[in-house]
């Protein structure tokens, strides 16, 4: 079967045919370029359309969509994984058998249940089943407190049990704290639950129980932070918060053994350094402070003024502000701001003065306020930047896919390195990092720029080669802070400073108990003076005493 050639083409000479082919090739190239341009325009319109839909959902108080689809890099690169993600995500059930939990229980009573057997039956032992039950009944007690009058006319009244708060006992106090902070139960539902059980209590009284004896827990929360800040590493993150009708930020600081939350109006580097001070309003001028100021390009003349002054330690913020005014720093209108840099340096000096962060690595998502001390970056956030790129054609999509596969492969190599670190393997991984991120000409300009940006963060991304004990990501911080985000979505913001501090302190202690594999309910009972398993100070469990 032959293809018939039109008569118009049959009369063309070979030279004319070559010209026609060239014209067709040029037309195809023009149409391809036009198609890529239209594809890019369509992609941008899709992004803008989705932004409009998100804004409309926000105005209608509808639940927002996730900012981006999770990449699955961390699970896919686990040792023994197939590289295709989590099996449970594909609908497969885990074949791992759960072990018995009965050995964790204490049997309080044994009941023999008799069976009616006919005559002639033989006894074949017992079939056992362990049954757990709970009995919550309100108990009302009238206390008759003796009252005496001394010869001087002074009245003496017998003291109540210190665990009683406003007419409610310590057991009820513990239950309210556990329900609200560990179970995320709102005050309204706690009131409805207790009223249904026969306890007469109002929402105002529940709020008073939540904030009662805060100083006991505040002291332990501050001790937990100081103990955690001398460990090998901390991971940090922050999220928005509402307090007293104004927008603010909550910062999470934690590791595999502790978690603390701190809420304030700002998330600047100065605010972050003040939270790292462990609740101490202290400014110190020492070698660490002066070195920080020099690294931040503070003029040497200003540094000399601070270094030559005999006063070096300032216990109150007011004293530090007066010191800056006396030195004339507040009158300087230059960049960088000498007051800001000097204050950050003095806070960093206070941190080192207290022995905090001696060689601790701060692992973050590359937010500017967290870049202090020995710093490492989260690989999941780095890969997420590639994941968020919006390609306009197949060539760009292929370039992104190749980059993602190379990053996943390198991330898996870093996981294997953490299991068996060696100087030789560290050099191999550094050279491999250069080959992945130093390359250019992928065909996608935005991807090339992103790879160059990640290459500039080489020291932070490869900190694990020198410190293999640190994590490769900040997933733990995101998991911790999700608790506070959930509470914010359910209960909104806080009104009083005491309510804000209570939320931060109790949520942090609940997370710390979970990481230390302690019962938060038993912890509350131990601190409220109830008969319960003794819980030692949490700071000692985070940082054991030297033997």
Secondary structure as UniProt FT lines:
FT   HELIX           7..10
FT   HELIX           14..59
FT   TURN            60..61
FT   HELIX           73..76
FT   TURN            79..80
FT   HELIX           88..90
FT   HELIX           102..104
FT   TURN            119..120
FT   STRAND          147..149
FT   TURN            151..152
FT   STRAND          155..157
FT   TURN            162..163
FT   TURN            166..167
FT   HELIX           170..177
FT   HELIX           178..182
FT   HELIX           187..196
FT   TURN            197..198
FT   HELIX           203..211
FT   TURN            212..213
FT   HELIX           214..228
FT   TURN            229..230
FT   STRAND          233..243
FT   TURN            244..245
FT   STRAND          246..254
FT   STRAND          259..264
FT   HELIX           269..276
FT   TURN            277..278
FT   STRAND          283..284
FT   HELIX           287..295
FT   TURN            296..297
FT   HELIX           300..308
FT   STRAND          313..314
FT   HELIX           317..326
FT   TURN            327..328
FT   HELIX           329..331
FT   HELIX           338..353
FT   TURN            354..355
FT   STRAND          361..364
FT   HELIX           368..370
FT   STRAND          374..377
FT   HELIX           379..387
FT   HELIX           394..419
FT   HELIX           423..437
FT   HELIX           445..456
FT   HELIX           458..461
FT   HELIX           463..466
FT   TURN            468..469
FT   HELIX           475..491
FT   HELIX           497..515
FT   TURN            516..517
FT   HELIX           520..527
FT   TURN            528..529
FT   HELIX           538..542
//
